[in-house]
């Protein structure tokens, strides 16, 4: 490698490292200095309040207790970066995307609701919306059910930690990595070649002919859903297993003294006790499923009737240059997520009030 030719790139890398060090170091200094400054001010105020102020023995002005005064400045200091990042990364793009959804593909003139009419008039988009509905119905239910089954079977087993680690491992893999793994599982070769796909190999053992699994709708959509379930089941297991362990021991012992069998224990004790955790898992997996993109993009790119909203949004906006139609799909996806988020917020408030 010629370092002279690579000097500009190495210099840019050096500048990046310096900038990273300055930013991170500055944040660490602020996080150390600012809280200490507020703490010193609070101690000084407490000392002044206990000694009666500047003029000892003089009349004390009526004021709120210093100990009970909220640290508004410190809270604002920590909230401002978060609010700024939310504004830059969420609010501004959401507003801009909404505006673009009412414009043409080149974002040059207003077309009103034409992009939304196109979205519901195209047969291809109708198929995409149907696929998305299938994903949202099957993935949360099956993934949560599978995770619950894992949690119940693995709970207090001999090799519980090892089993949980293996089941949770897919969560450590990116969606793209998981999709590539399963693409090899579904791989197809014609009959005269050896099969490298596990599914086709198993299929041939039972006397079947090799099949192009990812090209056969609607089976291919279900096979892609399996990937998402494989990833999310570990998350569901961890949350639900923790909820099961949090059930009071005296409740379980009382149920056993009443003579309930394991099936009754599950339906009458375990399931009602972990209902809040079940809701959290279903809501979280539902939101992740609505936004699914990587799996479809990596395996089929939405071909063979496997498209979903997020993938079609990407295709329209970045492949076909139809920014308005892509933005309309993005807004529609955002609208679908809102009711789920509102339900989760209301559910959390009820739990706090209970």
N, C-alpha and C positions, 0 to 999 in steps of 0.2 A: 504493500500500500504506500502510495506517495503522499507523505504528510503535507507537502507543499500544496498539492491539489485539494487536499481535504481541510486545509487551514480554515477557510470560511465556515465550514460546517462545525469544526471543532470550536471555533470562536463563538458561534451561536450557542453551542452546547454549554460553553463556559458562562456566557451571559445568562443563559437559562438557569444554571445552577446558582449563580450569584443572586439572581432575582428571587429564586425559590428560598435561598437562605435568608435574604433580607426580609421577605414577606413573613415567613414562618418565625424567624427570630423576632421580628417586630410584634407579631401577635403574641408570642410567648412573653415578651417584655411587658406588653400592655396587660395581659392576663395576670401578671405578677405585680405590676406597679399600681394599676388602678384599684383593685380590691384593697391593697394595703393603704392606699390614700384614703379611701372611704372608711376603712377601719380606724385609721388615726383620727379622722374627723369625728367619727362616732364616739371614740373614747374621750376626745376633748369636750364634746357636747355633754357627755355623761358626767364628766368631772365638773364642768361649769354648772350643770343642773344640780349636782349634789352639794356644791359649795355656795349656792345661792346667787350665782352670776358674778359679774364684775364687782359689784358693790356688795360685799358680804353684810348680811343683816338688813339690807334694804328690802323694799317690797318686791316680791317676785311677780313678774308678769304672768298672767294666765296663759298657759300654753299646753299643748299636747305633750304627753310623756315622751321623752326622747327614746326610751326603750321600745315604745310601741310605734314610733314613726317609721313608715315604710321606706325602704331604701330605693326610692324611685329612680334616682340617678344611676345607681349600679344596675338596676334591672333594665333601664333604658340602654345602658352601655352594651349589655349582652344581647338585647333584643334587636338593636339597630342593624347589625350585620345580617342577621337572619331575615329581617324584614326587607332589607335592601336586596339580598339574594333572591328572595321570593318575588319581589317586584320585577327584577331583571330576568329571572329564569322562568317565571310562571305568569304573572299578571300581564306584563307587556306582550309576550308572545301570544297569550290567549286573546287579548284584545286585537292584536294585529291579524291573527288567524281568522277571527270572526269577521273582520272587515274584508279580508281577502276572499272569504267565502261568498260575498255578494258581488264579486268582480269576475271578469272573464279570465281565460287561461293565462294571458299575459299581464294581468293586474293593471290594465290600462283604462277600462271603462266599467261602469256599473251595469250589472245584469239582473239585479234584484234577487228573486228566489229561483232563478233559472237553474242554478247548480243543485239546489235541493229537489226541484222537480225532476231533473235528470237522474238524481240518485235513486228515486223511487219509481222511475219509469223504465229503467234499463233492466232487462231480464238477467244480465250478468250480475248487476248490483243486487238484485233480489236474491240470487243464489248466494252471494257473499253474505248478505244479512242473515239468510237461513243458516249458513255454516257457522256464523258467529253465534247465533242463538243456540245451535247444537253444542258448541264449545262451552258456552256459559251455563247451560243446563247440566251437561254431563261431567265436566271437569270438577267443579266444586263438590258435587254430590259424591262422585266416585272417589275423588282424592281424599275428601274428608272421611268417607266411610272406610276406605283402605287404611288411612292413618289411624282411625279409631280402632280398627281391628288389630293393627300392629301394636297399638298402645296397650290394649287389653291383653293380648297374647304375650307380649314381651315383659309386661309389668311384673317385677319381682322374679323374673326368670333367672336361671343360673348364670347365663352369659348375657345379661341384660345390656350392659354397657357396650359390648362388642356388637350385639345385634342392632342396637340403636345407631351406633356409628356407621354400620354398613347400610342401614336403611336411609339414614340422613345424608349419606355421601353424595347422592345425585344433586342435592341442593348446593354443594360446593362446586359443581360444574356449571359453566355458563350454558345458556340456552343453545348457543351455537355449537358448543362442544357436545352437549347431549344430543342435538339433532344429527351431528355427523356420526356419532356412535350408532344411533338407531337407523341412520341411512344405510350403514353397512349391514345392519340386521335385516333390512328390507331389500338389500341389493338383489338384482336380477341378472342372470346370464342365460343365454339360450341353452337348449338341452344338451348340445354337444360339448359344452364346457363345464368344468367343475364349478359348482356354486360356492360363492364366498359369503352369501347371505344366510344367516342362521335360520331365518324363517323359511326360506325356500328349501334349505337342506332338511329341516324337520318335515316340511310338507312332502318332499320326495320320499322320505322314509315311510310315510303312510300311503305311498302309491300315487301321489299327485304329480302334476307337471309343474315346472317352474312358472311362476306368475310374476307379472310386473305389478307388485302390490300398490305402489304409489301412483299408478296410472289408472286405477279402477275405482271410479266413484260409485257409491258413497263410502266404500270400504276404506279408501285412502284417507278420508277425513277422520274416520275412527282410529286409524293407525297413527295419525299425527296426534290425536287426543291422548293416546296411550303414552306418548313421550311426555306431555305436560303432566299427566297423572303420576308418572314415574318420578318426576322432579318434585312435585308438590306434596306427595304422600309423606315424605320424610318430615317436611315442615309441620304438617298436620299431626303426625305422630308425636313430635317433640312437645308441641303445645298441649295436646290432649293428654299425653302421659303426665305432664306436670300438673294438669288439672285433676287427674285421677288421684295422684299422690297427695293432693291437697284436701281430699275428702276427709273430714274428721274421723279418726279411728273409732271413737265411741259410736258414731252412726253406723259404721260397718259392723262393729261388734254387736250392737243392738239388733241389727237386721239378721245376723247369723243366729243369735239367740232365739229370734222369732221363727227360725226354721226355714228361711227363704233359700231356694236353690240358686245356683249361679245365674240361670237365665232371669229369674226374678230380681236378683241382685243388680244385674245390668240394667234392666228396664225401669226398676222402681227406685234405685239408689244412685247408681253411677251416672246414668244418662241425665236425670234431672239436675244432679249436682254439677255437671260439667257443661250445662247449657250455655252459660256466657262464653266459655272457651270455644264451644262449637260455633257460635255465632261469629266470633272473631275470625276463626279459621275460614268459614264459608265466605264471609265478606272479603277477606284478604285474597283468597284464591279467586274469587269472582272478579275482583278488580284486575288482578294479574292476567286472568284469562281474557277479559275484554281487550286488553292491550297487547295480546300475543302477536308477535311479529317474527321473531327470530326463527322459531321452529318452522313456520310456513315458508319463510324466505329461504332458509338453508336447504330444505328438503325438496320442495316442489315449485317454489317461487309463485305460488298461487295458481299454477296450472292444474289441469285435470279436475276442475271444480273444487279446488281446495282453498280458494281465496277467503280471507277474512278482512275485516274493515281496516285494520292497521296496515296490512300488506298492500291493499288496494289504494289506501291513502298515499303510501310511499310511491307506488307505481304512477298514479295520476300526477302527483306533484313533481316528482324528480325524474321519472323515466319518460313520461309522455308530455311533460311541460304544461299540464293543465292545473295551474296553481289554484284556481277557483274551485274546481271539483275536488281536488285533494284537500283543500281547506274545509269544504263543506263536509267531507267525510270525517275530518278531524273534529269539527264542531259537534257532529252527530255522535261521535264516540265519547266526547266530553259530556254531552247531555245524558248518555246512557250511564255514565259513571256517577253522576251527581246523586240520583236517588239512593244508590248503595251507600255513598258517603254520608248522606243525611241520616239514613237509617242507623248507621254505625254510631254517629254522634249522639243521636237520641238514645240509643241503647246504652252508651257509656254514661250519659247523664242519669238515666234511670238507675244504673248500678251504683252510682255515687250517692244518690238520694236514698237508696234502700238501706 
